[in-house]
Amino acid sequence: MKDTYEFKKPKTMVSFDGNFIVMSRGEHDLSITKHMRGETRIPISKILTIKFKEPTFTSRGYMQFSIPRTGIHGIARTIDQAENAVTFGKDQLSDALEIKAYVENLM
């Protein structure tokens, strides 16, 4: 297990800080939308599911962490947002699988 994983397109650094997944994206990276820039901290204990798709010849793979959210009137829902996800190519599949296995072990 590495300390930090670097994914490309958009450039995303994934690391672990205690019981949090930390996803850092460049503040000045114009290839990503404004709400995804900066740092996203996801508590591992709050992750409900991990959506995972392996890359194919024509598309990149992705890993998305679903966390609960209380909506209007206290109704519990899951929140699936782009800032909770990372995309990767075939060359980074092993890193993504390693992160997925580590997080599933802690869930």
RARAUR-V866250 format. One record per pair of residues at least 4 apart in sequence whose C-alpha atoms are under 8 Angstrom apart, sorted by the first residue. I is the first residue (numbers start at 1). J is the second residue. If there is no record, write none. Layout:
# RARAUR-V866250
i = [I	I]
j = [J	J]
This chain:
# RARAUR-V866250
i = [1	3	3	4	4	4	4	5	5	5	5	6	6	6	6	7	7	7	7	7	7	7	7	8	8	8	9	9	9	10	10	10	10	11	11	12	12	12	12	12	13	13	13	13	14	14	14	14	15	15	15	16	16	16	17	17	19	19	19	20	20	20	20	21	21	21	21	22	22	22	22	23	23	23	23	24	24	24	24	25	25	25	25	25	26	26	27	27	28	29	32	32	33	35	36	36	40	40	42	42	42	43	44	44	44	45	45	46	46	47	47	47	47	47	48	48	48	48	49	49	49	50	50	50	50	50	51	51	51	51	51	52	52	52	52	53	53	53	54	54	54	54	54	55	55	55	55	55	55	55	55	56	56	56	60	60	60	60	61	61	61	61	61	62	62	62	62	63	63	63	63	63	64	64	64	64	64	65	65	65	66	66	66	66	67	67	67	68	68	68	68	69	69	69	69	70	70	70	70	71	71	71	80	81	82	88	88	88	89	92	93	94	95	96	97	98	99	100	101	102	103]
j = [98	15	16	13	14	15	16	13	14	15	95	11	12	13	14	11	12	13	14	86	87	88	92	12	87	88	31	87	88	25	31	32	87	25	26	23	24	25	26	86	22	23	24	25	21	22	23	24	21	22	23	20	21	22	21	22	43	44	45	41	42	43	44	41	42	43	44	39	40	41	42	39	40	41	84	37	38	39	40	29	36	37	38	39	37	38	37	38	37	37	36	37	37	83	82	83	83	84	46	47	84	47	103	106	107	106	107	67	68	65	66	67	68	107	65	66	67	68	65	66	67	63	64	65	66	100	62	63	64	65	66	61	62	63	64	61	62	63	60	61	62	90	93	59	60	61	62	88	89	90	93	60	61	90	87	88	89	90	87	88	89	90	93	85	86	87	88	85	86	87	96	100	80	82	84	85	86	80	84	85	78	79	80	84	78	79	80	76	77	78	79	76	77	78	79	74	75	76	77	75	76	77	84	85	86	92	93	96	93	96	97	98	99	100	101	102	103	104	105	106	107]
